[in-house]
Amino acid sequence: MAFELFVNGTLMRGLKLHANMGNSVFMGEFRTTPFYRVYTINDIHPGMYRVNDGETGGAAIWGELYQVEDDVWKAIEAGEPPNLYRGMVELEDGRTVYGILYPRELAEGHYPEITAFGGWRAYMDSKTK
């Protein structure tokens, strides 16, 4: 059974792990609601989590939305770096979909925060300028 998956890192078009998306259908670029923080995990991949209700410091994060089949998800999951997991993400358009998340306790205080860039692609682009 297919489901919608929001990706905000190396699974996006043109990036390192995009081939793992297999035959997933690209549905467009989307942003989350402004309640997420993103960290760079050794400049290999992002780690995103949702801030707690009433907490400040979150932002809307850019990513891509795909329609993913269950068998493709198994391949995606097998190819993901450690500690990333599938969880629920709120999109700016009001939908709640699956997304790739990272545990807050492993990101905060351990890796540089890149939330201000608005997403992984903008952060990586800033490193080449």
N, C-alpha and C positions, 0 to 999 in steps of 0.2 A: 504494500500500500504506500502511495506517495505522500510526502508531507513537505511543507515549506520550511526552508532552512536559511537563516540569515548568517552570512559569513563576513567577517571583518578583518581577515588577515591573509595568510599565504594561500588560501583556497580561492581568492578572487582572481578574476581574469588577468592573465599575463604574469601571474606570480608563481612562486616556486611549486606549490602543491596543487595548482589548479587542475592538473591532469587527473587528480584523485576524484574530481567531481564527475568523471565519466560522462554519462549521457544526461546528466541533470539539466533541466531547462532553466535558462537564465530568465528571470522575471523583471529585472531592472535594479537600479541603484536606489537604496532607501536609507533613511536615518532612523536611529532609535529615538525614543523619547529622551529628554535631557536628564536622565538619571543613571548614567553609566560612566565608569572610569576605565581608562586603558593604560596599561604598562607595557614597556618593551621587555621581553624576556630574552636578554642577551642579544638583542637585535636579530633574533631568529624568527620570532613570532610575537604577536600581541597577546596580552592577557586582559580580558575585559570582564568586569563584574558590575552588578547593579548596586547603587548606593542604597542605604536604608531609607525608609520613608522619613521625611522631615530633615534629612541630612543634606548639606550643601556640597558643592564641588563636583557634581555630575555634569555631563554634557551629552548632547545628541551626537552619536557616532555614525559615520558613514560606513556602508557596507553594501553587499549585494544579496539579493534574494533569489533562491533557486527552488524549483520543484525537484525533490530527490526521492528516488525509489529506495525501498528498504535494503535491497541487495547492494546498491551503490553506497548507502550509509555505512554498511559494514566495512567496505573498503576505505571510505573516508576516515572512519573511526580508527581503523587499524593503522592508518598512516599519520595520525595526529601526534604531535609531540606530547610528552608526559603531562599529566594533570589537566589537560583541556577536556571539557565534557559538554554534552548536549544539555541545554537547559532552556527555559522560556525567556524570550526577549520581547519587549514592547516596542513596536514601531510607531513612528510619528503619525502614521495614518490611522492609528487606533487598533491595528491588529496585534495579536500576541502570537508569535511563531517560535519555532525552535531556533536556537542560535548556539554558537560555540562560545563557551564561557571559561573562566579561569578562577580558581578559588582566591578570594580576597586575601586570606591569611598568608598565601604564598606570594602574592604580588606586593602588597603594601609593606613598605619598609625594607623590601628586598631588591626591588628593581626600580628603574626610573619611570616616573609617571609621564605619559605622553598624551593625556586627555586633551590638552589645549590644542593639539593638532587636528582634532576632530576625526581622526582615523589613522589606520596603519599606512595607507598609501601616501597620505600627506606627510606623515612622519618620515617615511623612507625617502620620499622626494626631497625633503629638507636636508637630508644627509648628503645628497649628491650635488647640492647647490653651493 
